[in-house]
Amino acid sequence: MSHANNPNQKFDEGRLMQVLVAPIVSEKATMAAEKSNAVTFKVLQDATKYEIKAAVELMFKVEVKGVSVVNTKGKTKRFGKSVGRRDNVRKAYVMLKPGQEINLGGEAA
């Protein structure tokens, strides 16, 4: 039986396609990209670092140096009388090996 934290584990390709929810484009994410060659993604709540690494390598054909994960609790927001809550977000900072690059903008470089 394979352990969940095994880096050599084979992942289901369909699952890997769902792990990365969306790229995060913010001032902080851009700073991380420039400083440490990291790309920031919003990922599934139950995604592991190994799954995230495998998903990025599969989808973007790049080599990943490391993955840091941050869980952000959703803020409570008011809309008039009603009180709502934003969703909890799990962010992955994916550090790429030197010379590797992911172009999320879509424009030609």
C-alpha positions in Angstrom: 0.0 0.0 0.0 1.5 3.4 -1.0 1.7 6.1 1.5 0.1 9.5 0.8 3.4 11.4 1.3 5.5 9.2 -1.1 7.2 11.5 -3.6 7.6 8.6 -6.1 3.9 7.7 -6.0 2.1 7.6 -9.4 -0.9 10.0 -9.5 -4.1 9.7 -11.4 -3.8 12.1 -14.4 -7.5 13.1 -14.2 -7.0 14.1 -10.5 -3.8 16.1 -11.4 -5.8 18.1 -14.0 -8.1 19.2 -11.2 -5.5 20.0 -8.5 -4.6 23.4 -9.9 -7.7 25.6 -9.7 -6.4 28.9 -11.0 -3.2 30.9 -11.2 -3.0 33.8 -8.6 -2.0 37.1 -10.2 -1.5 39.6 -7.4 1.2 42.0 -6.4 2.5 39.5 -3.8 2.5 36.7 -6.3 4.4 38.8 -8.9 7.0 39.7 -6.2 7.5 36.0 -5.4 7.9 35.3 -9.1 10.6 37.9 -9.6 12.4 37.2 -6.4 12.5 33.4 -6.2 11.2 32.2 -9.6 8.0 31.0 -8.0 4.5 30.8 -9.5 1.4 31.0 -7.3 -1.7 28.8 -7.8 -5.0 28.4 -6.1 -5.3 24.6 -5.4 -7.8 22.1 -4.1 -8.2 22.1 -0.3 -7.0 18.5 0.0 -4.1 18.7 -2.5 -0.7 17.6 -1.3 2.6 19.1 -2.2 3.6 16.1 -4.2 0.3 16.2 -6.2 0.8 19.9 -6.8 4.4 19.3 -8.0 3.3 16.5 -10.3 0.4 18.6 -11.7 2.6 21.6 -12.5 5.2 19.4 -14.2 2.6 17.5 -16.2 0.6 20.6 -17.3 3.4 23.1 -18.0 6.3 20.7 -18.8 8.7 22.4 -16.4 11.0 21.1 -13.6 9.8 22.1 -10.0 12.4 22.8 -7.3 9.9 22.9 -4.4 6.4 23.7 -3.3 5.2 25.7 -0.3 1.6 25.7 0.7 -0.5 28.3 2.6 -4.0 27.9 3.9 -5.9 31.2 4.1 -9.1 31.4 6.1 -12.0 33.2 4.3 -12.9 36.6 5.6 -16.3 37.4 7.0 -17.9 40.1 4.8 -21.2 42.0 5.1 -23.5 42.9 2.3 -26.0 45.3 3.8 -27.8 43.3 6.5 -26.7 39.9 5.4 -23.4 38.5 6.6 -21.5 36.3 4.1 -18.2 34.5 4.3 -15.5 34.1 1.6 -14.2 30.7 0.9 -11.1 29.3 2.5 -8.2 29.3 0.0 -5.2 27.0 -0.3 -2.4 28.6 -2.2 0.7 26.9 -3.6 3.9 28.7 -4.2 5.7 26.6 -6.8 9.4 27.3 -7.1 10.9 26.4 -10.5 14.4 25.3 -11.1 16.7 27.9 -12.7 16.1 28.4 -16.4 12.5 27.2 -16.1 9.6 29.5 -16.8 5.8 29.4 -17.0 4.1 32.1 -19.1 0.6 32.6 -17.5 -0.1 35.9 -19.3 -0.7 34.3 -22.7 0.9 37.1 -24.6 3.9 36.3 -26.7 7.3 37.2 -25.1 
